[in-house]
């Protein structure tokens, strides 16, 4: 076949596949929103769930999801980026580094329900924390840290090729080069890893089911405490998230309008993920422009 014709044919096939993926994604989003858009009212978004009558809300679950996201990212991002810096800039190739990479790949492929069982045995039972925000955040961080590490490592390696030798040649130290040049240059790819980790945190159910529990806990905003059981910000209170709430409604179906609430919760969950991704991308682009001087 003529090379030009082969190139045109390959381009057409790629466009068709991309269009097909966009159509499937758009249809999926429209279907979820169409099923649950009627439930998106203030009383539903900020109200408390009901266990015996219709018309319950998802206020506690919505707050727990964002709070779990915040706590999990506080654990995942520093550890993942730090490990990526070590593997990219400081580690010397050898059996130990190869074992670390093999362990990361193995951990990233573990089923979430296995991590949930591990979290229940270690954090819930052995540590004595019970079903709690901290137990859930640590468990889901085990799922996200391997992928965050590999993404950070690859991004830092690529960024170092562009700026490392020039910076060191001008007299900057290795850490100054990493902190002032390499990390800002790799910020776009690192932000992609953060967004992927956030999507997994939002959508995770199995790990939270065994570690964060099926109770939404208290939403007492008058008391700000990370250790007390009554504060909404406590790390040791149970925290039912949106994804777990959907599973609970579909499996138990105690309330009369369980299907409608589950559809509305799924729509809220999807909108929350889309909104977070958009805000994270806008923030990342702004940081990238500020670092690059544009």
N, C-alpha and C positions, 0 to 999 in steps of 0.2 A: 504494500500500500504506500502511496505517496506520503512522505513525511508531513506535508502541510495538511493533507486530508486526515491523517491519523491524529494530528494535533487538534484540528477542529472537532473531530469525533470525540476525542477525550475531553475536550472543553465542554462540549454539549452534555456528555454523560455526567460530568462533575456538576454542572449547573442543574441538571435534572435531579440528581441525588440531593443537592443542597436544598432545592425547592421542595422536594418531597419531605425532607426532615423538618423544614420550616412549617409546612402544611400540617404534619402530624403534631408538632409541638403546639401550633396555634389551635388546632382542633381540640387537643387535650385541655389547654387552658380555657377555651371557650366552654367546653363541656362542664368542667369543674365549676367555673364561675356561673354558668347558666343554672346549674343545679342548686347553688347555694347563695346566689346574689340576693334573693328575697329575704334572707335571714340577716343581712348586714344592716343592723339597726343599732343605735346606741345602747339600748337595753340588752341586746345580745352581746355586744362587744365588751361591755363593762359590767354586766350583771353577773350575779352568782348562779351557779348551776342548781337545778332542782332535781330531787331524787324521786319524787312521787307524782308530781304534776307537770304539765306541759309549760313551755315558755322559758326554760332556763337559759342562762347566759354562759359565757366563757371567759369572763374577766380574770379570775384567778389563773386559769390555764394560759391565757395570753401573756399575763405578767410573768408567770413562771418560765415560759418559753424564752422570752427575751432575757430574763435574769440568768437562766441556765446558759444561754448563748454568751452572755458577758463573762460569766465565771469560767466557762470552758475556754474561751478565747484567751483570757488572762493566763491560763495554764498552757494552752497549746502553742500560742504564737512565740513567746520568749524561748520555750524549750525547743520548738521546731526550728526557728531561725538560728538559735545558738548552735544547735547540732549541725545545721547546714553550713554555718560559718566554719565550724571545726573540721568537718569533712572536706570542705572546699579549699580551705586556706592553711590549716595546721596539720591535719592528719597525713602521715606518710603511707603510701601504698604498701600493703603487706597483709599477712593473714588476719590480723586483728581488724583492720578496716574492712576487709572483705567479709569477715564474720558479722561486723556491725551492719553492713549493707544487706547481707542475707537475712539478718534478723529483722531489719526494717521491712523488707519485702514480705517476709513471712507474717509479720504483725499486721501489715496493711491488707492482707488477704484473709484474715481471720473473720468468720461470721460474727455479726454484732451480738447475736444471742450468746455466743461463747464468752465474749467480753462482758456481757451482762451477768452471766453466771460467776465469772471471776470477780467482778465488782461486788456482787452480793456476798460471796464468800469472804473476800478480803476487807472491803470497806464497810459493808453493812454489818457483817457478823463479827469478824475478827477485830476490826478497829472499834466496833461498838457504836458506830455513828447512826445505825438504823437507816431507814429510807430517808434520803436527804439530798439536798442540792449538791453538796460537796461530793458525795458518793457518785451521783450521776455525772457530774462534771469531770471527775477524775477518770471514770470509766470511758466516757466518750472521747476524752483526750487521748487515751490509749489507742483509740481507733484513728485519730486524726494526726497525731504527732509523726508517725512514719511518712505519710504522704506530704505533710508540711515540711519535713526534713529534706526529702528528696527534691521537692520543688525548689526550696530555698538553696540547696546545694547546687543544683543545675543553674539557677538564675545567677548565683554569685560567681560561679565559674565563668559563665558567658560574660558577665559584667566585668570581671577581672581582666579578661583578655583585652578590653578596650581601654582601661584606665590604670591598671595596676603598675605596669612598667613605667609609664609616664610619671605617675605620682611618686613612686619610689626614686626615680631618677632626679626629681626635683627636691629630694631630701625629706619627704614625709615618712613617718614611721609606718610600720605594717598596720597597726591598729588605726592610725589616722586615715590611712588609705581605705580601710574597710568601713569605718564609721562615716567618713565624710564623702567618699566617692562610690565605693562598691555597692553598699547597701542602697543609697538613693538611686543609683543607676538600675539596680535590680528590683526596685520597689514595685514596678508594674507586674512582674511575674510573681513576686511574693504576695502581692494583693490578690492575684488570681488564686493562689493556694489558700489564702484566708477565706475568700468567698466560697471555695469548694468545701472547706471545713465547716463554714457557717451553714451551708445547705445541708450537710450531713447532720449537724447538731439540730437544726430545725426539724428535719424529717425523721430523726432516729426515734424508734419506739421500743425495740427489743431491749436495748441496753438500759434505757430509763425505766422500763417496766420492772426490772429486777433491782434497780438501785435507787431510783427517785420515788417510786411508789405510785399508787393509784389515788392518792389523796392530794387535793390542791393545797392543803395547809392554810395558815392564817395570812390575811392581807392587812396586817396592822401597820399602817404607815406612820403612826404617831411615835412608834418606838424604832429607833435606828440601832440595830444590834446585829452583829454577824454570828454571835454565839447563842443568843437566846432563842427559845422555841416559839415565842409569840410574835416576833417581828417578821414583817414581810421580807426583810433582807437577810434573814437568818440563813446561814449555810447548813444548818442542821435540822431544817424542817422538811417534811415531804413536799414534793413539787411535781404535781401531775402536769405534763406539757400538752400542747395541742395534739401532737401525734399520738400520744398515749390516750388522750381523751377520745380521739376518733376510734381507736381500737376498743376502748372500754364501751363506747356507745354501741358499736356494731356487734360486740361479743355478748354484752349483758342485755342491752335494750330495755332497761328498767323503766325509763320515762316514756310517756306515750308518743312523743314526737322525736324519738331517738334518731331516726333516719334523717329528718330535717335538720336537727342540730349537728349531726355528723357531716352533712353536706355543707352547711354553713361554716363549720370549723375547717373543713378542707379548703373552702374558698378563702377564708381568712389566712390559713397557713400558706397558701400559694401566693396571695397578695403580699404577705409579710416577707416571704423569700424574695419576691421580685423587687419590693421596695428596698430591702436591705442591699441586694445586689446593685441596684441603681445608685443608692447613696454611697456605697463603698467604691463603686467605679468612679463616681464624680469626685469623691474625696481623693482617691488615688491619682486621678488625672491632675487635680489641683496640686497635690504634693509633688508630682513629677514635674509639673511646669515650674513650681517654685524652686526645686532643686536644679533644674536644667537652665534656669534663667530666662525662660520664655515668657 
